[in-house]
Amino acid sequence: MPRRNRPQASHKRAKAEAGRSGPGSSPFGWATTRTESGPTGAESEQFTVRTVPGSRATKPYRCPGCDHEIAPGTPHIVAWPTDLPGGADDRRHWHNGCWSARARRGPTRRWS
């Protein structure tokens, strides 16, 4: 008798994940979202930060911290202002190290 290769509990897992909501949950199962101070280091400037794993990074981006390219497949950070209504236009992709060092060095150029 041939084996069934279908997962038995996949529908239960999907229902459990769909029912998850609250702080720390994200519409993307792979993303964790948090709030941190912005590139200038001021506490009044809050940014929403999302970690992007290398497996989900499919396009090249330009890091505002070092002005170098973030190659596809490189894990990085996506940050945008929390209190400004701008959406996708205000999102910036940073190298992990550049975002960690943002208090010591600001953005290399201003985006308009």
N, C-alpha and C positions, 0 to 999 in steps of 0.2 A: 504494500500500500504506500503511495507517495506521501511525502511529508508536506504539510501546509507551511508555506514560508511567510504567511502574513503574521504580523504581531497581534497577539491576542488582546492586549489591553490598550491599544492605541487610542480608541475612542474615549476611554476613561481618562487617560492622560490629557487629551485635548480639552475635555470638559473641565478638568481641574485647573488647567492653565487659563482657560477663558474666564473662569470665575475669580481669578486673582486680580485684585485691584487695591489701591491704597498707596501710601508713600513708598517710594523706592521701586514701584512697579513701572513698567514701561510698555508702550504698545508694541515694542520690539522685544522679543524674548531674549535676544543676545545683548541688549544694551542696559547699562545701569546709569541712571541719571542722578546727579547731585548738584548742589549749589555751592559755589566758592567765590572768593573775591576775584575781581577782574585783573587784567594785565597790569594796571597801574598799582595794584596792591591796596587800594582804598577800600575800606569796609563798606562804604556807601555804594560802591559799584559792584553789584552782584551778578555773576554769570551762571547760567545753567551749563553743566559740563556733562558730556556723554563720552564714554570710552568706546572706541571702535576697535574690535579685534582684527588682526591681520587677515583673517579669512573673509571678512566683510568689506575690507578696503579694496575696492575694485577700480578706482580712478585715481589719477595723480592729482595732488593738491599742492598749493604753495603755502608753507608755514609762515605766519606773520612774525614769529619770534626770531627766525634766522634767515628768512627769505630764501630758503632752499626748498626743493621739491620733496614732497612726501610721496614716495613711490607706491604703486599698487602692491598690496600684500603687507604693508607696514602697519603695525598697530599704532594708533594715534588717538588724540583727543579732539572732540568737536565742542566748541564753546560759543555761546551767544548770550547777549544781555538779557537778564531775567525780566526787567521792568520796562523794556522798550518793545513796542509792538512792531516787529519787523519780519519775524519769521525766518525763512530760508536765506533772505538777503543778508542778514547779520551774522550768520553762522561762519565761524572760522575754524579751519583744521590746523591743529598744532601738533608738533612732535611731543612725545611725553616729556622728554627732558626740557624742551623749550617752555612748556607750560609750567613745569615745576620751578624753573628759573625765571618766571615772568616778573617777580618782584625785583630782581637784580638787573634785568634787561627788559625793556618794553618792546612794543612792536617796532620793527625796523622801518616800516613806512605806514603812513595813514591811508586807510581805505576810504574812498568817497562813495 
